[in-house]
Amino acid sequence: MDTTTGRDHYTARVTGRTVLARELQQPRWGDAVKDAGLLPADLAYIQQQGEESEKHDRAQHDELARQRQDISAVVAARRQVGAEEEQLRNRLAAVIDDLARDPGTVAAARWLATVTFNRYRIRVTSMPPDPEAAEEAQPITVRERVTRKDRLSWAQSLAHFALTLLEPDHAAIGARLEARGMGRARLQALAAAAEDLVGRLGGKAALTPVEATRLEAEAAHAQRLRWQACYR
């Protein structure tokens, strides 16, 4: 017996079987159905499984459409945050210069010029031993800190940077940014948007299998098997 569902899914053929099974359950077809050796339960089952397959096919498309919408929203949010980050970065060189010109804010200029909120990972590499070394020499393991460049780490770093600029200790920087159109409210909005993006990027931004796909295939498979068994 065929027990696989790989080639079964909701199609026009499934619909055709469902429509025919529904029609043959009408009283006027009673004698013909009986003469063919069919039971009302056969037709009811074929109809039921076809309707189940259609229902799960609709659910599958609805869920995939929702996933695509969610992915599109993440992409749009990432672009918006990236554009606002660029606006902030474009002002930093001028702000650093402003601060460096004032003896009272030279330290702030130095901090802003060197601060980084990059996130890191440890990369482990193995190097073969020196050919000149003894035979029992082991490979050399090297561990180095590497800047993370994934989108989640980027959003986390940006959120931390924007929030730090809002702290009282960096009021001089905030004042210079305010003068150049990047005020406190805008920094707060950027930090909030970046933090929201962190939450969204915590999941994989890709289509994932949905349960309805399996259920649709199982119902279509069950219908096909009963149809083949009853076909005259």
C-alpha positions in Angstrom: 0.0 0.0 0.0 1.2 3.5 -0.8 1.9 5.1 2.6 3.8 8.2 1.4 2.3 11.7 1.0 5.2 13.3 -0.9 3.3 13.5 -4.2 0.0 14.5 -2.6 -1.2 18.0 -2.2 -4.4 20.1 -2.8 -5.0 20.3 -6.6 -7.9 20.6 -9.0 -8.0 16.8 -9.1 -8.7 16.8 -5.4 -11.5 19.3 -5.9 -12.9 17.2 -8.7 -13.0 14.1 -6.6 -14.7 16.1 -3.8 -17.3 17.5 -6.1 -18.1 14.1 -7.6 -18.3 12.4 -4.3 -20.7 15.1 -3.0 -22.9 14.8 -6.1 -23.0 11.0 -5.9 -24.4 11.2 -2.4 -27.6 12.7 -3.8 -30.6 10.4 -3.6 -31.0 10.2 -7.4 -27.6 8.4 -7.6 -28.5 5.8 -4.9 -29.1 2.9 -7.2 -26.0 3.6 -9.4 -23.8 3.8 -6.3 -25.2 0.6 -5.0 -24.7 -1.2 -8.3 -21.1 -0.1 -8.4 -20.5 -1.7 -5.0 -19.9 1.6 -3.3 -20.9 2.5 0.2 -22.2 6.0 1.2 -19.3 6.0 3.7 -16.8 5.8 0.8 -18.2 8.9 -0.8 -18.6 10.7 2.5 -14.9 10.0 3.3 -13.7 11.1 -0.1 -15.7 14.3 0.3 -14.5 14.9 3.8 -10.8 14.4 3.0 -11.0 16.7 0.0 -12.7 19.4 2.1 -10.0 18.9 4.8 -7.2 19.3 2.2 -8.8 22.4 0.8 -9.2 23.9 4.3 -5.6 23.2 5.2 -4.4 24.6 1.9 -6.1 27.9 2.6 -4.6 27.9 6.1 -1.2 27.2 4.7 -1.4 30.2 2.3 -2.7 32.4 5.0 0.2 31.5 7.4 2.8 31.9 4.7 1.4 35.3 3.7 1.6 36.3 7.4 5.2 35.2 7.5 6.1 37.1 4.4 4.4 40.2 5.8 6.4 39.8 9.0 9.7 39.4 7.1 8.8 42.5 5.0 8.2 44.5 8.2 11.6 43.5 9.6 13.3 44.5 6.4 11.6 47.8 6.3 12.4 48.4 10.0 16.0 47.5 9.4 16.3 50.0 6.5 14.7 52.7 8.6 17.0 52.2 11.5 20.0 52.0 9.2 19.0 55.3 7.5 18.7 57.0 10.9 22.0 55.5 12.1 23.7 57.0 9.0 22.2 60.4 9.9 23.8 60.1 13.4 27.2 58.8 12.0 27.3 61.7 9.5 27.2 64.2 12.3 29.8 62.6 14.6 33.0 64.0 12.9 31.7 67.5 13.1 30.6 67.0 16.7 34.1 65.6 17.6 35.7 68.7 16.0 33.3 71.0 17.9 34.2 69.3 21.2 37.9 69.3 20.5 37.9 73.1 19.9 36.7 73.7 23.5 39.2 72.9 26.2 36.4 72.0 28.5 35.2 69.2 26.3 38.4 67.8 24.8 37.9 64.6 26.9 34.5 64.2 25.5 35.9 64.5 22.0 38.5 61.9 22.7 35.8 59.5 24.1 33.5 59.9 21.1 36.4 59.4 18.7 37.4 56.1 20.3 34.3 54.6 21.7 33.0 51.4 20.2 30.1 49.2 21.1 31.0 46.4 18.7 30.2 42.9 19.9 32.7 40.2 19.5 33.0 36.4 19.2 36.0 34.1 19.8 37.4 32.5 16.7 39.5 29.4 17.3 41.9 28.2 14.7 44.3 25.4 14.7 47.8 25.7 13.1 49.9 22.7 12.2 53.0 22.2 14.4 56.4 23.4 13.3 57.9 20.8 10.9 61.2 21.2 12.8 59.5 20.4 16.1 59.5 17.0 17.7 57.2 14.3 16.4 54.9 14.5 19.5 54.4 18.3 19.0 50.7 19.2 19.1 48.9 21.6 16.7 48.9 25.2 17.9 45.5 26.5 18.9 45.0 30.2 18.3 42.1 32.2 19.8 41.3 35.6 18.6 38.5 38.1 19.2 36.6 38.9 16.0 34.0 41.7 15.6 30.5 40.3 15.0 29.0 41.7 11.8 25.6 40.0 11.8 22.5 42.2 11.8 21.4 41.3 15.4 24.8 42.4 16.8 24.7 45.6 14.8 21.2 46.5 16.1 22.3 45.7 19.7 25.5 47.8 19.3 23.5 50.8 17.9 20.9 50.6 20.6 23.7 50.7 23.3 25.5 53.5 21.6 22.3 55.7 21.3 21.4 55.0 24.9 24.9 55.9 26.1 24.8 59.2 24.3 21.6 60.0 26.3 23.4 59.6 29.7 24.1 62.7 31.8 27.8 62.1 31.6 27.7 62.8 27.9 25.5 65.9 28.0 28.2 67.9 26.1 28.0 65.5 23.2 24.2 65.6 23.3 24.2 69.4 23.2 26.4 69.4 20.1 24.2 66.8 18.4 21.1 68.8 19.3 22.6 71.8 17.6 23.1 69.7 14.5 19.6 68.3 14.4 20.0 65.1 16.3 18.4 66.0 19.6 17.5 63.9 22.6 14.0 62.9 21.3 15.5 61.6 18.0 18.2 59.7 19.9 15.6 58.1 22.1 13.6 57.1 19.1 16.6 55.6 17.4 17.5 53.6 20.5 13.9 52.4 20.9 13.7 51.4 17.2 17.1 49.6 17.4 15.9 47.7 20.5 12.7 46.7 18.8 14.7 45.5 15.9 16.8 43.4 18.2 13.6 41.6 19.3 12.5 41.0 15.8 15.9 39.8 14.6 16.0 37.3 17.5 14.1 34.9 15.2 15.1 33.7 11.8 13.8 36.0 9.1 12.8 33.3 6.7 9.8 31.3 5.8 9.3 28.3 8.0 7.3 25.1 7.4 3.7 25.3 8.6 1.6 22.5 10.1 -1.1 23.1 7.6 1.2 22.0 4.8 1.5 18.5 6.3 -2.2 18.3 7.1 -3.2 19.3 3.6 -0.9 16.6 2.1 -2.2 13.9 4.5 -5.8 14.7 3.7 -5.1 14.7 -0.1 -3.2 11.4 0.3 -6.1 9.8 2.3 -8.6 10.9 -0.3 -6.5 9.5 -3.2 -6.1 6.1 -1.5 -9.8 5.7 -0.9 -10.6 7.0 -4.4 -8.2 4.4 -6.0 -9.7 1.7 -3.9 -13.3 2.6 -5.0 -12.6 3.6 -8.6 -14.8 1.8 -11.1 
